[in-house]
Amino acid sequence: MNRFERNFGFKGEAKLRYLDGEVQVVTPGEFVRCAVTGTAIPLDELRYWSVALQEPYVDAAASLKRVRETSEKT
């Protein structure tokens, strides 16, 4: 997320595009939901996501769980 895409008073869930090293705001909001746990993640605390799956994760453990789930399918 760059300085022009920061959240200024928008409420609710944001929609993001997950890129390498940054995210792009598609629909402004306060948070996104972890794809594994469903936990709300404030945008300023978002540190983990998958570019390939276009999903956010609350922490490294959730990210690893998703990697393991998706690698079993191949």
Biopython code that builds the backbone (N, CA, C, O; Angstrom):
import numpy as np
from Bio.PDB.StructureBuilder import StructureBuilder

atoms = [
    (1, "MET", "N", (0.863, -1.167, 0.000)),
    (1, "MET", "CA", (0.000, 0.000, 0.000)),
    (1, "MET", "C", (0.905, 1.224, 0.000)),
    (1, "MET", "O", (1.843, 1.300, 0.794)),
    (2, "ASN", "N", (0.641, 2.157, -0.860)),
    (2, "ASN", "CA", (1.456, 3.366, -0.851)),
    (2, "ASN", "C", (0.743, 4.480, -0.105)),
    (2, "ASN", "O", (-0.403, 4.320, 0.313)),
    (3, "ARG", "N", (1.416, 5.599, 0.060)),
    (3, "ARG", "CA", (0.878, 6.676, 0.887)),
    (3, "ARG", "C", (-0.407, 7.282, 0.339)),
    (3, "ARG", "O", (-1.167, 7.887, 1.095)),
    (4, "PHE", "N", (-0.668, 7.137, -0.946)),
    (4, "PHE", "CA", (-1.891, 7.678, -1.527)),
    (4, "PHE", "C", (-3.081, 6.755, -1.355)),
    (4, "PHE", "O", (-4.223, 7.164, -1.562)),
    (5, "GLU", "N", (-2.822, 5.511, -0.976)),
    (5, "GLU", "CA", (-3.903, 4.537, -0.846)),
    (5, "GLU", "C", (-4.263, 4.265, 0.610)),
    (5, "GLU", "O", (-5.010, 3.328, 0.892)),
    (6, "ARG", "N", (-3.759, 5.048, 1.516)),
    (6, "ARG", "CA", (-4.043, 4.836, 2.936)),
    (6, "ARG", "C", (-5.536, 5.012, 3.217)),
    (6, "ARG", "O", (-6.246, 5.719, 2.502)),
    (7, "ASN", "N", (-5.975, 4.360, 4.258)),
    (7, "ASN", "CA", (-7.370, 4.360, 4.665)),
    (7, "ASN", "C", (-7.686, 5.636, 5.449)),
    (7, "ASN", "O", (-7.143, 5.830, 6.537)),
    (8, "PHE", "N", (-8.545, 6.503, 4.927)),
    (8, "PHE", "CA", (-8.922, 7.735, 5.604)),
    (8, "PHE", "C", (-10.404, 7.709, 5.959)),
    (8, "PHE", "O", (-11.231, 8.261, 5.233)),
    (9, "GLY", "N", (-10.741, 7.060, 7.086)),
    (9, "GLY", "CA", (-12.100, 7.083, 7.580)),
    (9, "GLY", "C", (-13.073, 6.136, 6.911)),
    (9, "GLY", "O", (-14.275, 6.238, 7.156)),
    (10, "PHE", "N", (-12.606, 5.215, 6.075)),
    (10, "PHE", "CA", (-13.508, 4.254, 5.463)),
    (10, "PHE", "C", (-13.794, 3.131, 6.446)),
    (10, "PHE", "O", (-12.881, 2.633, 7.104)),
    (11, "LYS", "N", (-15.030, 2.738, 6.548)),
    (11, "LYS", "CA", (-15.443, 1.685, 7.479)),
    (11, "LYS", "C", (-15.684, 0.383, 6.724)),
    (11, "LYS", "O", (-15.944, 0.387, 5.520)),
    (12, "GLY", "N", (-15.595, -0.731, 7.448)),
    (12, "GLY", "CA", (-15.910, -2.019, 6.870)),
    (12, "GLY", "C", (-14.707, -2.725, 6.272)),
    (12, "GLY", "O", (-13.560, -2.323, 6.468)),
    (13, "GLU", "N", (-15.001, -3.787, 5.537)),
    (13, "GLU", "CA", (-13.964, -4.641, 4.963)),
    (13, "GLU", "C", (-13.444, -4.072, 3.649)),
    (13, "GLU", "O", (-14.216, -3.679, 2.774)),
    (14, "ALA", "N", (-12.133, -4.038, 3.530)),
    (14, "ALA", "CA", (-11.484, -3.553, 2.312)),
    (14, "ALA", "C", (-11.312, -4.704, 1.327)),
    (14, "ALA", "O", (-11.281, -5.870, 1.720)),
    (15, "LYS", "N", (-11.204, -4.376, 0.078)),
    (15, "LYS", "CA", (-10.845, -5.338, -0.966)),
    (15, "LYS", "C", (-9.496, -4.897, -1.513)),
    (15, "LYS", "O", (-9.324, -3.744, -1.909)),
    (16, "LEU", "N", (-8.540, -5.823, -1.534)),
    (16, "LEU", "CA", (-7.185, -5.495, -1.944)),
    (16, "LEU", "C", (-6.717, -6.385, -3.072)),
    (16, "LEU", "O", (-7.236, -7.484, -3.269)),
    (17, "ARG", "N", (-5.735, -5.906, -3.810)),
    (17, "ARG", "CA", (-5.007, -6.710, -4.789)),
    (17, "ARG", "C", (-3.629, -6.907, -4.173)),
    (17, "ARG", "O", (-2.944, -5.937, -3.847)),
    (18, "TYR", "N", (-3.225, -8.165, -4.014)),
    (18, "TYR", "CA", (-1.980, -8.501, -3.334)),
    (18, "TYR", "C", (-0.857, -8.623, -4.357)),
    (18, "TYR", "O", (-0.900, -9.471, -5.249)),
    (19, "LEU", "N", (0.143, -7.767, -4.214)),
    (19, "LEU", "CA", (1.268, -7.707, -5.129)),
    (19, "LEU", "C", (2.540, -8.116, -4.389)),
    (19, "LEU", "O", (2.514, -8.332, -3.178)),
    (20, "ASP", "N", (3.636, -8.219, -5.107)),
    (20, "ASP", "CA", (4.919, -8.532, -4.485)),
    (20, "ASP", "C", (5.376, -7.347, -3.638)),
    (20, "ASP", "O", (5.737, -6.299, -4.174)),
    (21, "GLY", "N", (5.361, -7.514, -2.326)),
    (21, "GLY", "CA", (5.866, -6.486, -1.428)),
    (21, "GLY", "C", (4.921, -5.348, -1.111)),
    (21, "GLY", "O", (5.271, -4.478, -0.313)),
    (22, "GLU", "N", (3.747, -5.316, -1.697)),
    (22, "GLU", "CA", (2.772, -4.274, -1.401)),
    (22, "GLU", "C", (1.375, -4.733, -1.794)),
    (22, "GLU", "O", (1.196, -5.748, -2.467)),
    (23, "VAL", "N", (0.398, -3.959, -1.355)),
    (23, "VAL", "CA", (-0.983, -4.247, -1.723)),
    (23, "VAL", "C", (-1.569, -3.007, -2.391)),
    (23, "VAL", "O", (-1.114, -1.888, -2.153)),
    (24, "GLN", "N", (-2.570, -3.216, -3.218)),
    (24, "GLN", "CA", (-3.264, -2.132, -3.900)),
    (24, "GLN", "C", (-4.716, -2.165, -3.448)),
    (24, "GLN", "O", (-5.368, -3.207, -3.510)),
    (25, "VAL", "N", (-5.217, -1.031, -2.996)),
    (25, "VAL", "CA", (-6.588, -0.939, -2.516)),
    (25, "VAL", "C", (-7.533, -0.898, -3.709)),
    (25, "VAL", "O", (-7.432, -0.021, -4.567)),
    (26, "VAL", "N", (-8.452, -1.858, -3.749)),
    (26, "VAL", "CA", (-9.494, -1.902, -4.779)),
    (26, "VAL", "C", (-10.745, -1.226, -4.238)),
    (26, "VAL", "O", (-11.346, -0.385, -4.908)),
    (27, "THR", "N", (-11.138, -1.602, -3.010)),
    (27, "THR", "CA", (-12.259, -0.990, -2.306)),
    (27, "THR", "C", (-11.774, -0.601, -0.914)),
    (27, "THR", "O", (-11.352, -1.477, -0.158)),
    (28, "PRO", "N", (-11.819, 0.678, -0.546)),
    (28, "PRO", "CA", (-11.321, 1.114, 0.762)),
    (28, "PRO", "C", (-12.095, 0.491, 1.913)),
    (28, "PRO", "O", (-13.277, 0.170, 1.784)),
    (29, "GLY", "N", (-11.419, 0.327, 3.031)),
    (29, "GLY", "CA", (-12.014, -0.192, 4.246)),
    (29, "GLY", "C", (-11.007, -0.177, 5.369)),
    (29, "GLY", "O", (-9.877, 0.280, 5.196)),
    (30, "GLU", "N", (-11.420, -0.680, 6.530)),
    (30, "GLU", "CA", (-10.562, -0.690, 7.718)),
    (30, "GLU", "C", (-9.744, -1.966, 7.853)),
    (30, "GLU", "O", (-8.666, -1.954, 8.449)),
    (31, "PHE", "N", (-10.253, -3.072, 7.301)),
    (31, "PHE", "CA", (-9.635, -4.368, 7.552)),
    (31, "PHE", "C", (-9.880, -5.323, 6.396)),
    (31, "PHE", "O", (-10.684, -5.058, 5.502)),
    (32, "VAL", "N", (-9.158, -6.455, 6.438)),
    (32, "VAL", "CA", (-9.420, -7.598, 5.562)),
    (32, "VAL", "C", (-9.557, -8.811, 6.474)),
    (32, "VAL", "O", (-9.152, -8.762, 7.636)),
    (33, "ARG", "N", (-10.117, -9.884, 5.965)),
    (33, "ARG", "CA", (-10.282, -11.106, 6.762)),
    (33, "ARG", "C", (-9.266, -12.151, 6.351)),
    (33, "ARG", "O", (-9.031, -12.376, 5.164)),
    (34, "CYS", "N", (-8.666, -12.787, 7.347)),
    (34, "CYS", "CA", (-7.717, -13.867, 7.100)),
    (34, "CYS", "C", (-8.426, -14.994, 6.358)),
    (34, "CYS", "O", (-9.507, -15.424, 6.759)),
    (35, "ALA", "N", (-7.815, -15.469, 5.278)),
    (35, "ALA", "CA", (-8.407, -16.524, 4.458)),
    (35, "ALA", "C", (-8.454, -17.868, 5.173)),
    (35, "ALA", "O", (-9.215, -18.749, 4.773)),
    (36, "VAL", "N", (-7.660, -18.037, 6.217)),
    (36, "VAL", "CA", (-7.613, -19.309, 6.945)),
    (36, "VAL", "C", (-8.466, -19.266, 8.203)),
    (36, "VAL", "O", (-9.244, -20.188, 8.451)),
    (37, "THR", "N", (-8.334, -18.204, 9.005)),
    (37, "THR", "CA", (-9.003, -18.150, 10.300)),
    (37, "THR", "C", (-10.263, -17.297, 10.322)),
    (37, "THR", "O", (-11.101, -17.457, 11.210)),
    (38, "GLY", "N", (-10.408, -16.395, 9.358)),
    (38, "GLY", "CA", (-11.550, -15.481, 9.350)),
    (38, "GLY", "C", (-11.363, -14.284, 10.268)),
    (38, "GLY", "O", (-12.276, -13.470, 10.407)),
    (39, "THR", "N", (-10.215, -14.161, 10.890)),
    (39, "THR", "CA", (-9.917, -13.056, 11.789)),
    (39, "THR", "C", (-9.807, -11.748, 11.003)),
    (39, "THR", "O", (-9.218, -11.713, 9.923)),
    (40, "ALA", "N", (-10.375, -10.680, 11.553)),
    (40, "ALA", "CA", (-10.247, -9.360, 10.934)),
    (40, "ALA", "C", (-8.823, -8.851, 11.165)),
    (40, "ALA", "O", (-8.313, -8.884, 12.285)),
    (41, "ILE", "N", (-8.192, -8.380, 10.087)),
    (41, "ILE", "CA", (-6.826, -7.863, 10.147)),
    (41, "ILE", "C", (-6.867, -6.388, 9.771)),
    (41, "ILE", "O", (-7.164, -6.060, 8.622)),
    (42, "PRO", "N", (-6.575, -5.481, 10.719)),
    (42, "PRO", "CA", (-6.502, -4.065, 10.354)),
    (42, "PRO", "C", (-5.452, -3.870, 9.260)),
    (42, "PRO", "O", (-4.402, -4.513, 9.291)),
    (43, "LEU", "N", (-5.721, -2.999, 8.304)),
    (43, "LEU", "CA", (-4.816, -2.836, 7.168)),
    (43, "LEU", "C", (-3.399, -2.468, 7.587)),
    (43, "LEU", "O", (-2.436, -2.891, 6.948)),
    (44, "ASP", "N", (-3.262, -1.687, 8.651)),
    (44, "ASP", "CA", (-1.914, -1.305, 9.072)),
    (44, "ASP", "C", (-1.161, -2.442, 9.760)),
    (44, "ASP", "O", (0.032, -2.310, 10.032)),
    (45, "GLU", "N", (-1.837, -3.555, 10.045)),
    (45, "GLU", "CA", (-1.194, -4.714, 10.651)),
    (45, "GLU", "C", (-1.024, -5.880, 9.668)),
    (45, "GLU", "O", (-0.514, -6.936, 10.042)),
    (46, "LEU", "N", (-1.444, -5.694, 8.433)),
    (46, "LEU", "CA", (-1.345, -6.751, 7.424)),
    (46, "LEU", "C", (0.109, -6.963, 7.013)),
    (46, "LEU", "O", (0.741, -6.054, 6.473)),
    (47, "ARG", "N", (0.643, -8.158, 7.267)),
    (47, "ARG", "CA", (2.036, -8.474, 6.955)),
    (47, "ARG", "C", (2.185, -9.716, 6.076)),
    (47, "ARG", "O", (3.232, -9.908, 5.457)),
    (48, "TYR", "N", (1.165, -10.552, 6.013)),
    (48, "TYR", "CA", (1.268, -11.826, 5.303)),
    (48, "TYR", "C", (0.148, -11.957, 4.280)),
    (48, "TYR", "O", (-1.022, -11.730, 4.588)),
    (49, "TRP", "N", (0.528, -12.330, 3.046)),
    (49, "TRP", "CA", (-0.463, -12.585, 2.004)),
    (49, "TRP", "C", (0.157, -13.435, 0.916)),
    (49, "TRP", "O", (1.375, -13.602, 0.851)),
    (50, "SER", "N", (-0.704, -13.972, 0.060)),
    (50, "SER", "CA", (-0.257, -14.765, -1.076)),
    (50, "SER", "C", (-0.609, -14.031, -2.359)),
    (50, "SER", "O", (-1.774, -13.722, -2.612)),
    (51, "VAL", "N", (0.411, -13.755, -3.168)),
    (51, "VAL", "CA", (0.180, -13.132, -4.473)),
    (51, "VAL", "C", (-0.532, -14.126, -5.387)),
    (51, "VAL", "O", (-1.459, -13.762, -6.111)),
    (52, "ALA", "N", (-0.088, -15.391, -5.348)),
    (52, "ALA", "CA", (-0.662, -16.421, -6.231)),
    (52, "ALA", "C", (-2.130, -16.679, -5.919)),
    (52, "ALA", "O", (-2.939, -16.820, -6.836)),
    (53, "LEU", "N", (-2.487, -16.743, -4.633)),
    (53, "LEU", "CA", (-3.867, -17.044, -4.238)),
    (53, "LEU", "C", (-4.702, -15.790, -3.994)),
    (53, "LEU", "O", (-5.923, -15.873, -3.864)),
    (54, "GLN", "N", (-4.042, -14.619, -3.930)),
    (54, "GLN", "CA", (-4.715, -13.355, -3.646)),
    (54, "GLN", "C", (-5.508, -13.442, -2.347)),
    (54, "GLN", "O", (-6.702, -13.146, -2.307)),
    (55, "GLU", "N", (-4.802, -13.865, -1.263)),
    (55, "GLU", "CA", (-5.409, -14.026, 0.055)),
    (55, "GLU", "C", (-4.529, -13.405, 1.133)),
    (55, "GLU", "O", (-3.303, -13.479, 1.051)),
    (56, "PRO", "N", (-5.154, -12.784, 2.157)),
    (56, "PRO", "CA", (-4.410, -12.292, 3.311)),
    (56, "PRO", "C", (-4.396, -13.322, 4.443)),
    (56, "PRO", "O", (-5.275, -14.180, 4.525)),
    (57, "TYR", "N", (-3.391, -13.226, 5.308)),
    (57, "TYR", "CA", (-3.262, -14.125, 6.462)),
    (57, "TYR", "C", (-2.941, -13.317, 7.708)),
    (57, "TYR", "O", (-2.217, -12.323, 7.646)),
    (58, "VAL", "N", (-3.479, -13.744, 8.825)),
    (58, "VAL", "CA", (-3.299, -13.035, 10.086)),
    (58, "VAL", "C", (-1.874, -13.167, 10.625)),
    (58, "VAL", "O", (-1.373, -12.246, 11.270)),
    (59, "ASP", "N", (-1.218, -14.296, 10.370)),
    (59, "ASP", "CA", (0.145, -14.501, 10.865)),
    (59, "ASP", "C", (0.854, -15.551, 10.018)),
    (59, "ASP", "O", (0.279, -16.118, 9.089)),
    (60, "ALA", "N", (2.114, -15.796, 10.359)),
    (60, "ALA", "CA", (2.918, -16.746, 9.596)),
    (60, "ALA", "C", (2.363, -18.163, 9.693)),
    (60, "ALA", "O", (2.445, -18.926, 8.731)),
    (61, "ALA", "N", (1.801, -18.520, 10.837)),
    (61, "ALA", "CA", (1.241, -19.870, 11.014)),
    (61, "ALA", "C", (0.066, -20.098, 10.059)),
    (61, "ALA", "O", (-0.057, -21.172, 9.471)),
    (62, "ALA", "N", (-0.783, -19.103, 9.908)),
    (62, "ALA", "CA", (-1.920, -19.226, 8.986)),
    (62, "ALA", "C", (-1.425, -19.317, 7.547)),
    (62, "ALA", "O", (-1.967, -20.082, 6.749)),
    (63, "SER", "N", (-0.406, -18.547, 7.218)),
    (63, "SER", "CA", (0.170, -18.598, 5.880)),
    (63, "SER", "C", (0.752, -19.979, 5.587)),
    (63, "SER", "O", (0.534, -20.533, 4.510)),
    (64, "LEU", "N", (1.485, -20.528, 6.539)),
    (64, "LEU", "CA", (2.078, -21.862, 6.375)),
    (64, "LEU", "C", (0.991, -22.927, 6.238)),
    (64, "LEU", "O", (1.118, -23.853, 5.436)),
    (65, "LYS", "N", (-0.075, -22.790, 7.022)),
    (65, "LYS", "CA", (-1.180, -23.752, 6.923)),
    (65, "LYS", "C", (-1.764, -23.761, 5.514)),
    (65, "LYS", "O", (-2.018, -24.828, 4.955)),
    (66, "ARG", "N", (-1.981, -22.572, 4.933)),
    (66, "ARG", "CA", (-2.530, -22.484, 3.582)),
    (66, "ARG", "C", (-1.553, -23.069, 2.549)),
    (66, "ARG", "O", (-1.977, -23.757, 1.620)),
    (67, "VAL", "N", (-0.267, -22.802, 2.707)),
    (67, "VAL", "CA", (0.735, -23.372, 1.790)),
    (67, "VAL", "C", (0.667, -24.892, 1.827)),
    (67, "VAL", "O", (0.700, -25.544, 0.784)),
    (68, "ARG", "N", (0.573, -25.449, 3.014)),
    (68, "ARG", "CA", (0.488, -26.915, 3.146)),
    (68, "ARG", "C", (-0.794, -27.452, 2.524)),
    (68, "ARG", "O", (-0.773, -28.491, 1.865)),
    (69, "GLU", "N", (-1.909, -26.755, 2.726)),
    (69, "GLU", "CA", (-3.184, -27.196, 2.149)),
    (69, "GLU", "C", (-3.145, -27.180, 0.624)),
    (69, "GLU", "O", (-3.620, -28.115, -0.021)),
    (70, "THR", "N", (-2.591, -26.144, 0.059)),
    (70, "THR", "CA", (-2.588, -26.017, -1.399)),
    (70, "THR", "C", (-1.537, -26.919, -2.042)),
    (70, "THR", "O", (-1.710, -27.344, -3.184)),
    (71, "SER", "N", (-0.455, -27.217, -1.330)),
    (71, "SER", "CA", (0.576, -28.100, -1.910)),
    (71, "SER", "C", (0.123, -29.555, -1.898)),
    (71, "SER", "O", (0.608, -30.349, -2.704)),
    (72, "GLU", "N", (-0.789, -29.924, -1.010)),
    (72, "GLU", "CA", (-1.327, -31.297, -0.970)),
    (72, "GLU", "C", (-2.216, -31.577, -2.176)),
    (72, "GLU", "O", (-2.353, -32.731, -2.581)),
    (73, "LYS", "N", (-2.816, -30.552, -2.752)),
    (73, "LYS", "CA", (-3.732, -30.726, -3.876)),
    (73, "LYS", "C", (-3.001, -30.973, -5.186)),
    (73, "LYS", "O", (-3.599, -31.451, -6.150)),
    (74, "THR", "N", (-1.723, -30.652, -5.228)),
    (74, "THR", "CA", (-0.967, -30.819, -6.491)),
    (74, "THR", "C", (-0.237, -32.129, -6.541)),
    (74, "THR", "O", (0.440, -32.421, -7.527)),
]
sb = StructureBuilder()
sb.init_structure("model")
sb.init_model(0)
sb.init_chain("A")
sb.init_seg("    ")
for serial, (resi, resn, name, xyz) in enumerate(atoms, 1):
    if name == "N":
        sb.init_residue(resn, " ", resi, " ")
    sb.init_atom(name, np.array(xyz, "f"), 0.0, 1.0, " ", f" {name:<3s}", serial, name[0])
structure = sb.get_structure()
